[in-house]
Amino acid sequence: MSADTLSYENAFKELNKIIKDIEQDNVPLDQLTEKVKRANELINFCKNRLKLTEEEYLKAVEELKK
């Protein structure tokens, strides 16, 4: 799924699945590096989405104060 079509909810679900699989030793060692890379991508995506949402929220609050 590309970043253009990825939603926060789907990214969060995928990230949780990766974490669960790693914690339960369901990831073969040969795939672990790729899973960790994908987890980092998803973490960054979610952090950016949350940051943008926070910025928009703060803008809206400032507009209400005017």
N, C-alpha and C positions, 0 to 999 in steps of 0.2 A: 504494500500500500504506500503510495507516495505521500509526501508531506502535504501536498495540495488537497488530498482527499481524506487525510487522517484527522479524526476528531480527537478531542481531549479524552473523551470516554473510551474510545477504542484504543488509544495509546496507553491509557492507564490499565485497561484490561490486559492488553498484550504484555505490558511490563510486569504486572502481577503474575501472569502465567509463566513468564521467563523466570522470575524469582522463585516461584513455587517449584518449577522443574529443577532448578539448580539446587535448591534446598533439599529436595527429595532425591538428589543424585540421578535424575532422569535425563541428564544431558551427557552424551558421550564426550569424552575429553577432546576428541577431534572437532567437536562442534562448540565447545565451551567458549572459545575466543570469539566466534561469530555471535553467539548469544549475548556475551558481555558487551560487545560493540553495539549490538542492536539495543540492549538495555540502556546504554549511555545515550544513544540517539533519542530514545523515547523519553528519558529523563530530561534531556535538554529541550525537547519539544514541549513537554508538559510545563517545565519551568518558564519557558518563553510565553506559552499560552496564558499561564497564570499571571505573569508580569503584565502582559498586554491587557488582560481583563482588569487587573488592579488599576492600571493607568487610566483606563476608560471609566472605571468606577469613580476614581478620584476627580476626573474631569467633570463627571456628572454631578458630583457633590458640590464642586466649586460653582458650577452653573446654578445650582439651586440656591446657593448663598447670595447670588447677585440680586 
